[in-house]
Amino acid sequence: MPITYKDEIFSIDGYSKVIKSPFFFPSVSSIQTSYDVYDYFTLIQKTSYPAFLVSAYDLYYHPMRARFTKEISKLSQNGFTVLLDSGHYEAYWRSDKKWTFDKLKKILKGTEADLYFSFDVFYDEKKNRPKEHVKETIKYAAMTAGAQRYGITIPIIHGVPKNFTDIVKKVVKGISPEIIGITERELGDSLLERASNLGLIRKELDKTGKNVAIHLLGTGNTTSLLVYFLCGADFFDALEWCKNVVNPVNGHLYHFAQMDLVDCSCAVCKIKNLPYPVRVTSHNLLFYKAFTDEIREALVNKRVDKLLTKYLPNHII
């Protein structure tokens, strides 16, 4: 599965499928959501959204694990781009300290996907030295790559704002990945602080002379997605698509119960008598696809200024 870079756009080319940056992967998770992960998985299939992220943790503990992994593998073989998450997000929120690489390994060996996040190595300033942290990150990225069936390994790199850029530089130097994963919240407290630190990381990556894409974990807010893409990120994932309602006029997110406040005539909203959750999530997926296409087209056609005016307040521009 080659990754190409042209005109500031990354392309992940699979068998009969292409994902171009910027691109949003709707996350499927059991944490802070209202329905079973299998229900969300089924919904994404029905909307024909071309990709999704699913957690190895949720697959491991799901009562239909064998069926679930088989269906995911089949989708990967038939046009969908599947991103398999390492499972630490769910393990963290469930306070499950027993989530180990060996459990992740069982899912890696039994599931065909296209992209795989490596097993997380978290950074603690009080306990970890940057040098050892880099070694552990590289170690688990290599172990993940050795356990997966095929596809691209995306090392997840953790750090803190003051040394994040240096950690990224050393990990990339050690393993030369095609894509790296960074968690948005670890870049800083505010939008502009995060965007600034992301920009520093992008500049450092560009100095290597290699085209390395950045996947930003936990970014589903549309304003943030736009800003972060312009500051160097390429791919994104989050749960906003199934927890909120997107206003297509300005990209603002409303509470999941506030669809009535949105005046929309998209292909989904024109269908009468759809169950409310199906209507909202399908409407959102349609927006994310159109929104990322709009950003890409604005970049290619050099009309980013008009895009900024549409989605951002003047003082931020």
Protein Blocks (a to p, Z undefined) as FASTA:
>chain_A
ZZddeehiacdddehiacddddddddddfehpabdfklmmmmmmmnopabdcddfklmmm
pmklmmmmmmmmmmmmnopacdddehlmmmmmnopakbcfklmmmmmmmpccfbdcdddd
dddfklpcfklmmmmmmmmmmmmmmmpmbdcddddddddfklmmmmmmmmmmmnopabdc
ddfklnojblmlmmmmmmmmmmmmmmnopacddddehiabfklmmmmmmnopabdcdfkl
mmcccdfknopacdfklmmmpccfbfklmpghiafklmmmmmmmmmmmmmmmmmmmmmmn
opmmmmmmmmpcfklZZ
